[in-house]
């Protein structure tokens, strides 16, 4: 079953087309911004324009805009192609990538978040998450990071304070086959990891 993976929840953007666990083709770029402009051309450049029977998309946490861009593209293509749609977590994929590099070892995943906070999640040597994702101030993350390996976009900042080995990696759709199916999400529901930055204006009740 052809599988298309879309990942633009962080400053990186990547796409990949798989046949089973075999990577057919993929692309990866560190963009920072401009995911909406780059994503569709990246998919179109894949063999068969990326057409697949199943689509998996990074659900976050990460950038609010990036998550929404990825979900919008995945939902539109799933509708047009009649494809199954699911998702996965940013930190789960980074943890799987770290284990592929260093073997079965505990790893703390730390990704940059909003308003100066970092997303933090610890994983055991078997790859299972030991706690839910938390969005914390950097000092709180450094205090909680106890693994000998820290991976993610903020890994070097944590390692400089803890002495851990740093793997400054970001999610990459081309590494999706490393993710166990137990980490797949059947429903494509965004996981922002923190409350939205925007707030609806408060309108006091009119005086009667």
PyMOL commands that place a pseudoatom at each C-alpha (Angstrom):
pseudoatom trace, name=CA, resn=UNK, resi=1, chain=A, elem=C, hetatm=0, pos=[0.000, 0.000, 0.000]
pseudoatom trace, name=CA, resn=UNK, resi=2, chain=A, elem=C, hetatm=0, pos=[1.610, 3.331, -1.022]
pseudoatom trace, name=CA, resn=UNK, resi=3, chain=A, elem=C, hetatm=0, pos=[2.017, 5.630, 1.979]
pseudoatom trace, name=CA, resn=UNK, resi=4, chain=A, elem=C, hetatm=0, pos=[2.562, 9.406, 1.837]
pseudoatom trace, name=CA, resn=UNK, resi=5, chain=A, elem=C, hetatm=0, pos=[4.053, 11.098, 4.897]
pseudoatom trace, name=CA, resn=UNK, resi=6, chain=A, elem=C, hetatm=0, pos=[3.722, 14.860, 5.374]
pseudoatom trace, name=CA, resn=UNK, resi=7, chain=A, elem=C, hetatm=0, pos=[5.737, 16.622, 8.074]
pseudoatom trace, name=CA, resn=UNK, resi=8, chain=A, elem=C, hetatm=0, pos=[5.774, 20.411, 8.472]
pseudoatom trace, name=CA, resn=UNK, resi=9, chain=A, elem=C, hetatm=0, pos=[4.884, 20.893, 12.144]
pseudoatom trace, name=CA, resn=UNK, resi=10, chain=A, elem=C, hetatm=0, pos=[8.310, 22.374, 12.974]
pseudoatom trace, name=CA, resn=UNK, resi=11, chain=A, elem=C, hetatm=0, pos=[10.776, 24.677, 11.235]
pseudoatom trace, name=CA, resn=UNK, resi=12, chain=A, elem=C, hetatm=0, pos=[11.594, 21.700, 9.015]
pseudoatom trace, name=CA, resn=UNK, resi=13, chain=A, elem=C, hetatm=0, pos=[9.377, 20.559, 6.160]
pseudoatom trace, name=CA, resn=UNK, resi=14, chain=A, elem=C, hetatm=0, pos=[9.590, 17.089, 4.675]
pseudoatom trace, name=CA, resn=UNK, resi=15, chain=A, elem=C, hetatm=0, pos=[7.609, 14.609, 2.598]
pseudoatom trace, name=CA, resn=UNK, resi=16, chain=A, elem=C, hetatm=0, pos=[8.164, 10.953, 1.831]
pseudoatom trace, name=CA, resn=UNK, resi=17, chain=A, elem=C, hetatm=0, pos=[6.565, 8.226, -0.231]
pseudoatom trace, name=CA, resn=UNK, resi=18, chain=A, elem=C, hetatm=0, pos=[6.820, 4.638, 0.997]
pseudoatom trace, name=CA, resn=UNK, resi=19, chain=A, elem=C, hetatm=0, pos=[5.933, 1.182, -0.308]
pseudoatom trace, name=CA, resn=UNK, resi=20, chain=A, elem=C, hetatm=0, pos=[5.539, -0.708, 2.939]
pseudoatom trace, name=CA, resn=UNK, resi=21, chain=A, elem=C, hetatm=0, pos=[8.672, 0.134, 4.948]
pseudoatom trace, name=CA, resn=UNK, resi=22, chain=A, elem=C, hetatm=0, pos=[10.702, 0.938, 1.833]
pseudoatom trace, name=CA, resn=UNK, resi=23, chain=A, elem=C, hetatm=0, pos=[11.344, 4.596, 1.112]
pseudoatom trace, name=CA, resn=UNK, resi=24, chain=A, elem=C, hetatm=0, pos=[10.622, 5.318, -2.548]
pseudoatom trace, name=CA, resn=UNK, resi=25, chain=A, elem=C, hetatm=0, pos=[11.422, 9.035, -2.519]
pseudoatom trace, name=CA, resn=UNK, resi=26, chain=A, elem=C, hetatm=0, pos=[11.445, 12.000, -0.188]
pseudoatom trace, name=CA, resn=UNK, resi=27, chain=A, elem=C, hetatm=0, pos=[12.573, 15.537, 0.442]
pseudoatom trace, name=CA, resn=UNK, resi=28, chain=A, elem=C, hetatm=0, pos=[13.546, 17.544, 3.527]
pseudoatom trace, name=CA, resn=UNK, resi=29, chain=A, elem=C, hetatm=0, pos=[14.321, 21.231, 4.068]
pseudoatom trace, name=CA, resn=UNK, resi=30, chain=A, elem=C, hetatm=0, pos=[14.812, 23.579, 7.016]
pseudoatom trace, name=CA, resn=UNK, resi=31, chain=A, elem=C, hetatm=0, pos=[12.501, 26.467, 6.150]
pseudoatom trace, name=CA, resn=UNK, resi=32, chain=A, elem=C, hetatm=0, pos=[11.652, 28.331, 9.322]
pseudoatom trace, name=CA, resn=UNK, resi=33, chain=A, elem=C, hetatm=0, pos=[8.768, 29.944, 7.427]
pseudoatom trace, name=CA, resn=UNK, resi=34, chain=A, elem=C, hetatm=0, pos=[7.013, 29.448, 4.116]
pseudoatom trace, name=CA, resn=UNK, resi=35, chain=A, elem=C, hetatm=0, pos=[5.697, 25.928, 4.631]
pseudoatom trace, name=CA, resn=UNK, resi=36, chain=A, elem=C, hetatm=0, pos=[2.457, 26.703, 2.782]
pseudoatom trace, name=CA, resn=UNK, resi=37, chain=A, elem=C, hetatm=0, pos=[4.350, 27.753, -0.351]
pseudoatom trace, name=CA, resn=UNK, resi=38, chain=A, elem=C, hetatm=0, pos=[6.811, 24.838, -0.368]
pseudoatom trace, name=CA, resn=UNK, resi=39, chain=A, elem=C, hetatm=0, pos=[4.755, 21.863, 0.795]
pseudoatom trace, name=CA, resn=UNK, resi=40, chain=A, elem=C, hetatm=0, pos=[2.558, 21.221, -2.259]
pseudoatom trace, name=CA, resn=UNK, resi=41, chain=A, elem=C, hetatm=0, pos=[5.466, 21.487, -4.752]
pseudoatom trace, name=CA, resn=UNK, resi=42, chain=A, elem=C, hetatm=0, pos=[7.440, 19.053, -2.586]
pseudoatom trace, name=CA, resn=UNK, resi=43, chain=A, elem=C, hetatm=0, pos=[4.569, 16.549, -2.727]
pseudoatom trace, name=CA, resn=UNK, resi=44, chain=A, elem=C, hetatm=0, pos=[4.055, 17.101, -6.465]
pseudoatom trace, name=CA, resn=UNK, resi=45, chain=A, elem=C, hetatm=0, pos=[7.738, 16.322, -7.109]
pseudoatom trace, name=CA, resn=UNK, resi=46, chain=A, elem=C, hetatm=0, pos=[7.354, 12.811, -5.669]
pseudoatom trace, name=CA, resn=UNK, resi=47, chain=A, elem=C, hetatm=0, pos=[6.771, 9.871, -8.051]
pseudoatom trace, name=CA, resn=UNK, resi=48, chain=A, elem=C, hetatm=0, pos=[3.152, 9.835, -9.175]
pseudoatom trace, name=CA, resn=UNK, resi=49, chain=A, elem=C, hetatm=0, pos=[2.760, 13.258, -7.543]
pseudoatom trace, name=CA, resn=UNK, resi=50, chain=A, elem=C, hetatm=0, pos=[2.823, 11.463, -4.192]
pseudoatom trace, name=CA, resn=UNK, resi=51, chain=A, elem=C, hetatm=0, pos=[-0.474, 9.691, -4.729]
pseudoatom trace, name=CA, resn=UNK, resi=52, chain=A, elem=C, hetatm=0, pos=[-1.039, 7.086, -2.019]
pseudoatom trace, name=CA, resn=UNK, resi=53, chain=A, elem=C, hetatm=0, pos=[-3.694, 4.952, -0.393]
pseudoatom trace, name=CA, resn=UNK, resi=54, chain=A, elem=C, hetatm=0, pos=[-2.738, 6.122, 3.100]
pseudoatom trace, name=CA, resn=UNK, resi=55, chain=A, elem=C, hetatm=0, pos=[-1.531, 9.525, 4.301]
pseudoatom trace, name=CA, resn=UNK, resi=56, chain=A, elem=C, hetatm=0, pos=[0.190, 10.126, 7.635]
pseudoatom trace, name=CA, resn=UNK, resi=57, chain=A, elem=C, hetatm=0, pos=[0.785, 13.678, 8.857]
pseudoatom trace, name=CA, resn=UNK, resi=58, chain=A, elem=C, hetatm=0, pos=[2.736, 15.163, 11.758]
pseudoatom trace, name=CA, resn=UNK, resi=59, chain=A, elem=C, hetatm=0, pos=[0.118, 16.286, 14.288]
pseudoatom trace, name=CA, resn=UNK, resi=60, chain=A, elem=C, hetatm=0, pos=[2.509, 18.222, 16.527]
pseudoatom trace, name=CA, resn=UNK, resi=61, chain=A, elem=C, hetatm=0, pos=[3.342, 19.644, 18.884]
pseudoatom trace, name=CA, resn=UNK, resi=62, chain=A, elem=C, hetatm=0, pos=[5.153, 22.382, 17.057]
pseudoatom trace, name=CA, resn=UNK, resi=63, chain=A, elem=C, hetatm=0, pos=[4.247, 25.478, 15.097]
pseudoatom trace, name=CA, resn=UNK, resi=64, chain=A, elem=C, hetatm=0, pos=[0.515, 26.255, 15.049]
pseudoatom trace, name=CA, resn=UNK, resi=65, chain=A, elem=C, hetatm=0, pos=[0.806, 27.401, 11.436]
pseudoatom trace, name=CA, resn=UNK, resi=66, chain=A, elem=C, hetatm=0, pos=[2.925, 24.457, 10.342]
pseudoatom trace, name=CA, resn=UNK, resi=67, chain=A, elem=C, hetatm=0, pos=[0.582, 21.929, 11.929]
pseudoatom trace, name=CA, resn=UNK, resi=68, chain=A, elem=C, hetatm=0, pos=[-2.433, 23.507, 10.241]
pseudoatom trace, name=CA, resn=UNK, resi=69, chain=A, elem=C, hetatm=0, pos=[-0.687, 23.642, 6.846]
pseudoatom trace, name=CA, resn=UNK, resi=70, chain=A, elem=C, hetatm=0, pos=[0.219, 19.968, 7.026]
pseudoatom trace, name=CA, resn=UNK, resi=71, chain=A, elem=C, hetatm=0, pos=[-3.239, 18.922, 8.170]
pseudoatom trace, name=CA, resn=UNK, resi=72, chain=A, elem=C, hetatm=0, pos=[-4.981, 20.981, 5.494]
pseudoatom trace, name=CA, resn=UNK, resi=73, chain=A, elem=C, hetatm=0, pos=[-2.871, 19.417, 2.752]
pseudoatom trace, name=CA, resn=UNK, resi=74, chain=A, elem=C, hetatm=0, pos=[-3.288, 15.905, 4.141]
pseudoatom trace, name=CA, resn=UNK, resi=75, chain=A, elem=C, hetatm=0, pos=[-7.058, 16.237, 4.502]
pseudoatom trace, name=CA, resn=UNK, resi=76, chain=A, elem=C, hetatm=0, pos=[-7.476, 17.677, 1.001]
pseudoatom trace, name=CA, resn=UNK, resi=77, chain=A, elem=C, hetatm=0, pos=[-5.404, 14.931, -0.628]
pseudoatom trace, name=CA, resn=UNK, resi=78, chain=A, elem=C, hetatm=0, pos=[-7.135, 12.205, 1.387]
pseudoatom trace, name=CA, resn=UNK, resi=79, chain=A, elem=C, hetatm=0, pos=[-10.496, 13.509, 0.188]
pseudoatom trace, name=CA, resn=UNK, resi=80, chain=A, elem=C, hetatm=0, pos=[-9.459, 13.731, -3.477]
pseudoatom trace, name=CA, resn=UNK, resi=81, chain=A, elem=C, hetatm=0, pos=[-7.665, 10.368, -3.527]
pseudoatom trace, name=CA, resn=UNK, resi=82, chain=A, elem=C, hetatm=0, pos=[-10.050, 8.502, -1.220]
pseudoatom trace, name=CA, resn=UNK, resi=83, chain=A, elem=C, hetatm=0, pos=[-7.058, 7.726, 0.995]
pseudoatom trace, name=CA, resn=UNK, resi=84, chain=A, elem=C, hetatm=0, pos=[-6.982, 6.715, 4.660]
pseudoatom trace, name=CA, resn=UNK, resi=85, chain=A, elem=C, hetatm=0, pos=[-5.724, 9.526, 6.909]
pseudoatom trace, name=CA, resn=UNK, resi=86, chain=A, elem=C, hetatm=0, pos=[-3.847, 9.256, 10.195]
pseudoatom trace, name=CA, resn=UNK, resi=87, chain=A, elem=C, hetatm=0, pos=[-1.047, 10.963, 12.056]
pseudoatom trace, name=CA, resn=UNK, resi=88, chain=A, elem=C, hetatm=0, pos=[1.838, 10.797, 14.495]
pseudoatom trace, name=CA, resn=UNK, resi=89, chain=A, elem=C, hetatm=0, pos=[3.598, 12.995, 17.039]
pseudoatom trace, name=CA, resn=UNK, resi=90, chain=A, elem=C, hetatm=0, pos=[6.644, 15.187, 16.472]
pseudoatom trace, name=CA, resn=UNK, resi=91, chain=A, elem=C, hetatm=0, pos=[8.476, 14.028, 19.565]
pseudoatom trace, name=CA, resn=UNK, resi=92, chain=A, elem=C, hetatm=0, pos=[7.693, 10.353, 18.947]
pseudoatom trace, name=CA, resn=UNK, resi=93, chain=A, elem=C, hetatm=0, pos=[9.423, 10.509, 15.568]
pseudoatom trace, name=CA, resn=UNK, resi=94, chain=A, elem=C, hetatm=0, pos=[12.448, 12.364, 16.953]
pseudoatom trace, name=CA, resn=UNK, resi=95, chain=A, elem=C, hetatm=0, pos=[12.778, 9.740, 19.692]
pseudoatom trace, name=CA, resn=UNK, resi=96, chain=A, elem=C, hetatm=0, pos=[12.626, 6.954, 17.098]
pseudoatom trace, name=CA, resn=UNK, resi=97, chain=A, elem=C, hetatm=0, pos=[15.281, 8.709, 15.015]
pseudoatom trace, name=CA, resn=UNK, resi=98, chain=A, elem=C, hetatm=0, pos=[17.517, 9.026, 18.080]
pseudoatom trace, name=CA, resn=UNK, resi=99, chain=A, elem=C, hetatm=0, pos=[17.166, 5.322, 18.901]
pseudoatom trace, name=CA, resn=UNK, resi=100, chain=A, elem=C, hetatm=0, pos=[18.050, 4.447, 15.313]
pseudoatom trace, name=CA, resn=UNK, resi=101, chain=A, elem=C, hetatm=0, pos=[21.262, 6.442, 15.714]
pseudoatom trace, name=CA, resn=UNK, resi=102, chain=A, elem=C, hetatm=0, pos=[22.358, 5.312, 19.179]
pseudoatom trace, name=CA, resn=UNK, resi=103, chain=A, elem=C, hetatm=0, pos=[20.494, 2.080, 19.844]
pseudoatom trace, name=CA, resn=UNK, resi=104, chain=A, elem=C, hetatm=0, pos=[18.159, 1.223, 22.703]
pseudoatom trace, name=CA, resn=UNK, resi=105, chain=A, elem=C, hetatm=0, pos=[18.854, 3.958, 25.211]
pseudoatom trace, name=CA, resn=UNK, resi=106, chain=A, elem=C, hetatm=0, pos=[16.627, 6.361, 27.166]
pseudoatom trace, name=CA, resn=UNK, resi=107, chain=A, elem=C, hetatm=0, pos=[16.297, 9.727, 25.471]
pseudoatom trace, name=CA, resn=UNK, resi=108, chain=A, elem=C, hetatm=0, pos=[14.764, 13.057, 26.433]
pseudoatom trace, name=CA, resn=UNK, resi=109, chain=A, elem=C, hetatm=0, pos=[13.247, 14.898, 23.476]
pseudoatom trace, name=CA, resn=UNK, resi=110, chain=A, elem=C, hetatm=0, pos=[13.240, 18.695, 23.646]
pseudoatom trace, name=CA, resn=UNK, resi=111, chain=A, elem=C, hetatm=0, pos=[11.798, 20.844, 20.862]
pseudoatom trace, name=CA, resn=UNK, resi=112, chain=A, elem=C, hetatm=0, pos=[11.480, 24.618, 20.715]
pseudoatom trace, name=CA, resn=UNK, resi=113, chain=A, elem=C, hetatm=0, pos=[7.952, 25.843, 21.398]
pseudoatom trace, name=CA, resn=UNK, resi=114, chain=A, elem=C, hetatm=0, pos=[6.158, 29.145, 21.674]
pseudoatom trace, name=CA, resn=UNK, resi=115, chain=A, elem=C, hetatm=0, pos=[6.770, 32.145, 23.957]
pseudoatom trace, name=CA, resn=UNK, resi=116, chain=A, elem=C, hetatm=0, pos=[10.253, 30.920, 24.820]
pseudoatom trace, name=CA, resn=UNK, resi=117, chain=A, elem=C, hetatm=0, pos=[9.056, 27.556, 26.133]
pseudoatom trace, name=CA, resn=UNK, resi=118, chain=A, elem=C, hetatm=0, pos=[10.267, 24.107, 25.076]
pseudoatom trace, name=CA, resn=UNK, resi=119, chain=A, elem=C, hetatm=0, pos=[8.292, 20.935, 24.467]
pseudoatom trace, name=CA, resn=UNK, resi=120, chain=A, elem=C, hetatm=0, pos=[9.657, 18.115, 26.620]
pseudoatom trace, name=CA, resn=UNK, resi=121, chain=A, elem=C, hetatm=0, pos=[8.977, 14.377, 26.694]
pseudoatom trace, name=CA, resn=UNK, resi=122, chain=A, elem=C, hetatm=0, pos=[11.098, 11.524, 28.093]
pseudoatom trace, name=CA, resn=UNK, resi=123, chain=A, elem=C, hetatm=0, pos=[11.295, 8.125, 26.366]
pseudoatom trace, name=CA, resn=UNK, resi=124, chain=A, elem=C, hetatm=0, pos=[12.530, 4.821, 27.745]
pseudoatom trace, name=CA, resn=UNK, resi=125, chain=A, elem=C, hetatm=0, pos=[15.103, 2.511, 26.180]
pseudoatom trace, name=CA, resn=UNK, resi=126, chain=A, elem=C, hetatm=0, pos=[12.258, 0.562, 24.544]
pseudoatom trace, name=CA, resn=UNK, resi=127, chain=A, elem=C, hetatm=0, pos=[11.030, 3.714, 22.791]
pseudoatom trace, name=CA, resn=UNK, resi=128, chain=A, elem=C, hetatm=0, pos=[7.890, 4.076, 24.904]
pseudoatom trace, name=CA, resn=UNK, resi=129, chain=A, elem=C, hetatm=0, pos=[6.989, 7.540, 26.202]
pseudoatom trace, name=CA, resn=UNK, resi=130, chain=A, elem=C, hetatm=0, pos=[7.448, 7.815, 29.979]
pseudoatom trace, name=CA, resn=UNK, resi=131, chain=A, elem=C, hetatm=0, pos=[5.226, 10.902, 30.343]
pseudoatom trace, name=CA, resn=UNK, resi=132, chain=A, elem=C, hetatm=0, pos=[2.978, 13.164, 28.327]
pseudoatom trace, name=CA, resn=UNK, resi=133, chain=A, elem=C, hetatm=0, pos=[4.370, 16.088, 26.354]
pseudoatom trace, name=CA, resn=UNK, resi=134, chain=A, elem=C, hetatm=0, pos=[4.834, 19.199, 28.482]
pseudoatom trace, name=CA, resn=UNK, resi=135, chain=A, elem=C, hetatm=0, pos=[5.452, 22.800, 27.420]
pseudoatom trace, name=CA, resn=UNK, resi=136, chain=A, elem=C, hetatm=0, pos=[7.835, 24.271, 29.988]
pseudoatom trace, name=CA, resn=UNK, resi=137, chain=A, elem=C, hetatm=0, pos=[10.257, 27.100, 30.598]
pseudoatom trace, name=CA, resn=UNK, resi=138, chain=A, elem=C, hetatm=0, pos=[13.831, 26.168, 29.635]
pseudoatom trace, name=CA, resn=UNK, resi=139, chain=A, elem=C, hetatm=0, pos=[14.966, 26.060, 33.271]
pseudoatom trace, name=CA, resn=UNK, resi=140, chain=A, elem=C, hetatm=0, pos=[12.207, 23.587, 34.120]
pseudoatom trace, name=CA, resn=UNK, resi=141, chain=A, elem=C, hetatm=0, pos=[13.156, 21.376, 31.173]
pseudoatom trace, name=CA, resn=UNK, resi=142, chain=A, elem=C, hetatm=0, pos=[16.825, 21.375, 32.170]
pseudoatom trace, name=CA, resn=UNK, resi=143, chain=A, elem=C, hetatm=0, pos=[15.833, 20.374, 35.699]
pseudoatom trace, name=CA, resn=UNK, resi=144, chain=A, elem=C, hetatm=0, pos=[13.739, 17.448, 34.420]
pseudoatom trace, name=CA, resn=UNK, resi=145, chain=A, elem=C, hetatm=0, pos=[16.118, 16.201, 31.717]
pseudoatom trace, name=CA, resn=UNK, resi=146, chain=A, elem=C, hetatm=0, pos=[18.001, 13.277, 33.268]
pseudoatom trace, name=CA, resn=UNK, resi=147, chain=A, elem=C, hetatm=0, pos=[18.658, 10.971, 30.299]
pseudoatom trace, name=CA, resn=UNK, resi=148, chain=A, elem=C, hetatm=0, pos=[22.191, 10.584, 28.977]
pseudoatom trace, name=CA, resn=UNK, resi=149, chain=A, elem=C, hetatm=0, pos=[20.920, 11.520, 25.513]
pseudoatom trace, name=CA, resn=UNK, resi=150, chain=A, elem=C, hetatm=0, pos=[18.803, 14.525, 24.580]
pseudoatom trace, name=CA, resn=UNK, resi=151, chain=A, elem=C, hetatm=0, pos=[17.401, 14.920, 21.073]
pseudoatom trace, name=CA, resn=UNK, resi=152, chain=A, elem=C, hetatm=0, pos=[15.507, 17.638, 19.229]
pseudoatom trace, name=CA, resn=UNK, resi=153, chain=A, elem=C, hetatm=0, pos=[15.881, 21.205, 18.073]
pseudoatom trace, name=CA, resn=UNK, resi=154, chain=A, elem=C, hetatm=0, pos=[16.733, 22.431, 21.607]
pseudoatom trace, name=CA, resn=UNK, resi=155, chain=A, elem=C, hetatm=0, pos=[19.000, 19.488, 22.435]
pseudoatom trace, name=CA, resn=UNK, resi=156, chain=A, elem=C, hetatm=0, pos=[22.256, 21.436, 22.364]
pseudoatom trace, name=CA, resn=UNK, resi=157, chain=A, elem=C, hetatm=0, pos=[20.916, 24.036, 24.798]
pseudoatom trace, name=CA, resn=UNK, resi=158, chain=A, elem=C, hetatm=0, pos=[19.941, 21.325, 27.277]
pseudoatom trace, name=CA, resn=UNK, resi=159, chain=A, elem=C, hetatm=0, pos=[23.158, 19.343, 26.838]
pseudoatom trace, name=CA, resn=UNK, resi=160, chain=A, elem=C, hetatm=0, pos=[25.234, 22.440, 27.546]
pseudoatom trace, name=CA, resn=UNK, resi=161, chain=A, elem=C, hetatm=0, pos=[23.679, 22.503, 31.022]
pseudoatom trace, name=CA, resn=UNK, resi=162, chain=A, elem=C, hetatm=0, pos=[23.395, 18.782, 31.781]
pseudoatom trace, name=CA, resn=UNK, resi=163, chain=A, elem=C, hetatm=0, pos=[26.387, 17.193, 30.081]
pseudoatom trace, name=CA, resn=UNK, resi=164, chain=A, elem=C, hetatm=0, pos=[24.146, 14.853, 28.081]
pseudoatom trace, name=CA, resn=UNK, resi=165, chain=A, elem=C, hetatm=0, pos=[24.914, 13.820, 24.516]
pseudoatom trace, name=CA, resn=UNK, resi=166, chain=A, elem=C, hetatm=0, pos=[23.030, 16.081, 22.117]
pseudoatom trace, name=CA, resn=UNK, resi=167, chain=A, elem=C, hetatm=0, pos=[21.346, 15.022, 18.890]
pseudoatom trace, name=CA, resn=UNK, resi=168, chain=A, elem=C, hetatm=0, pos=[20.057, 18.285, 17.340]
pseudoatom trace, name=CA, resn=UNK, resi=169, chain=A, elem=C, hetatm=0, pos=[17.596, 16.596, 14.993]
pseudoatom trace, name=CA, resn=UNK, resi=170, chain=A, elem=C, hetatm=0, pos=[14.143, 17.535, 13.745]
pseudoatom trace, name=CA, resn=UNK, resi=171, chain=A, elem=C, hetatm=0, pos=[11.297, 15.348, 12.499]
pseudoatom trace, name=CA, resn=UNK, resi=172, chain=A, elem=C, hetatm=0, pos=[11.953, 13.957, 9.020]
pseudoatom trace, name=CA, resn=UNK, resi=173, chain=A, elem=C, hetatm=0, pos=[9.209, 12.236, 7.033]
pseudoatom trace, name=CA, resn=UNK, resi=174, chain=A, elem=C, hetatm=0, pos=[11.850, 10.066, 5.355]
pseudoatom trace, name=CA, resn=UNK, resi=175, chain=A, elem=C, hetatm=0, pos=[12.484, 8.391, 8.742]
pseudoatom trace, name=CA, resn=UNK, resi=176, chain=A, elem=C, hetatm=0, pos=[8.825, 7.496, 9.273]
pseudoatom trace, name=CA, resn=UNK, resi=177, chain=A, elem=C, hetatm=0, pos=[9.486, 3.742, 8.928]
pseudoatom trace, name=CA, resn=UNK, resi=178, chain=A, elem=C, hetatm=0, pos=[11.411, 3.921, 12.224]
pseudoatom trace, name=CA, resn=UNK, resi=179, chain=A, elem=C, hetatm=0, pos=[8.192, 4.765, 14.055]
pseudoatom trace, name=CA, resn=UNK, resi=180, chain=A, elem=C, hetatm=0, pos=[6.387, 1.714, 15.490]
pseudoatom trace, name=CA, resn=UNK, resi=181, chain=A, elem=C, hetatm=0, pos=[2.747, 1.354, 14.508]
pseudoatom trace, name=CA, resn=UNK, resi=182, chain=A, elem=C, hetatm=0, pos=[1.856, 1.645, 18.203]
pseudoatom trace, name=CA, resn=UNK, resi=183, chain=A, elem=C, hetatm=0, pos=[2.775, 5.342, 17.851]
pseudoatom trace, name=CA, resn=UNK, resi=184, chain=A, elem=C, hetatm=0, pos=[0.440, 5.883, 14.880]
pseudoatom trace, name=CA, resn=UNK, resi=185, chain=A, elem=C, hetatm=0, pos=[-2.737, 7.879, 15.510]
pseudoatom trace, name=CA, resn=UNK, resi=186, chain=A, elem=C, hetatm=0, pos=[-5.855, 6.677, 13.747]
pseudoatom trace, name=CA, resn=UNK, resi=187, chain=A, elem=C, hetatm=0, pos=[-7.451, 10.128, 13.901]
pseudoatom trace, name=CA, resn=UNK, resi=188, chain=A, elem=C, hetatm=0, pos=[-5.739, 13.210, 12.448]
pseudoatom trace, name=CA, resn=UNK, resi=189, chain=A, elem=C, hetatm=0, pos=[-6.365, 15.500, 15.415]
pseudoatom trace, name=CA, resn=UNK, resi=190, chain=A, elem=C, hetatm=0, pos=[-3.804, 18.270, 16.004]
pseudoatom trace, name=CA, resn=UNK, resi=191, chain=A, elem=C, hetatm=0, pos=[-1.745, 18.155, 19.191]
pseudoatom trace, name=CA, resn=UNK, resi=192, chain=A, elem=C, hetatm=0, pos=[-0.566, 21.706, 19.742]
pseudoatom trace, name=CA, resn=UNK, resi=193, chain=A, elem=C, hetatm=0, pos=[1.026, 20.990, 23.113]
pseudoatom trace, name=CA, resn=UNK, resi=194, chain=A, elem=C, hetatm=0, pos=[0.023, 24.319, 24.597]
pseudoatom trace, name=CA, resn=UNK, resi=195, chain=A, elem=C, hetatm=0, pos=[-2.836, 26.802, 24.551]
pseudoatom trace, name=CA, resn=UNK, resi=196, chain=A, elem=C, hetatm=0, pos=[-3.223, 28.967, 21.417]
pseudoatom trace, name=CA, resn=UNK, resi=197, chain=A, elem=C, hetatm=0, pos=[-1.430, 32.317, 21.426]
pseudoatom trace, name=CA, resn=UNK, resi=198, chain=A, elem=C, hetatm=0, pos=[-4.534, 34.147, 20.222]
pseudoatom trace, name=CA, resn=UNK, resi=199, chain=A, elem=C, hetatm=0, pos=[-7.475, 34.753, 22.529]
pseudoatom trace, name=CA, resn=UNK, resi=200, chain=A, elem=C, hetatm=0, pos=[-11.001, 35.754, 21.692]
pseudoatom trace, name=CA, resn=UNK, resi=201, chain=A, elem=C, hetatm=0, pos=[-11.685, 39.302, 22.904]
pseudoatom trace, name=CA, resn=UNK, resi=202, chain=A, elem=C, hetatm=0, pos=[-13.564, 39.570, 26.138]
pseudoatom trace, name=CA, resn=UNK, resi=203, chain=A, elem=C, hetatm=0, pos=[-16.775, 41.526, 25.887]
pseudoatom trace, name=CA, resn=UNK, resi=204, chain=A, elem=C, hetatm=0, pos=[-18.255, 42.471, 29.242]
pseudoatom trace, name=CA, resn=UNK, resi=205, chain=A, elem=C, hetatm=0, pos=[-21.951, 41.980, 29.650]
pseudoatom trace, name=CA, resn=UNK, resi=206, chain=A, elem=C, hetatm=0, pos=[-23.879, 45.134, 28.769]
pseudoatom trace, name=CA, resn=UNK, resi=207, chain=A, elem=C, hetatm=0, pos=[-25.254, 47.176, 31.610]
pseudoatom trace, name=CA, resn=UNK, resi=208, chain=A, elem=C, hetatm=0, pos=[-28.990, 46.906, 31.884]
for i in range(1, 208): cmd.bond("trace and resi %d" % i, "trace and resi %d" % (i + 1))
show_as sticks, trace
zoom trace
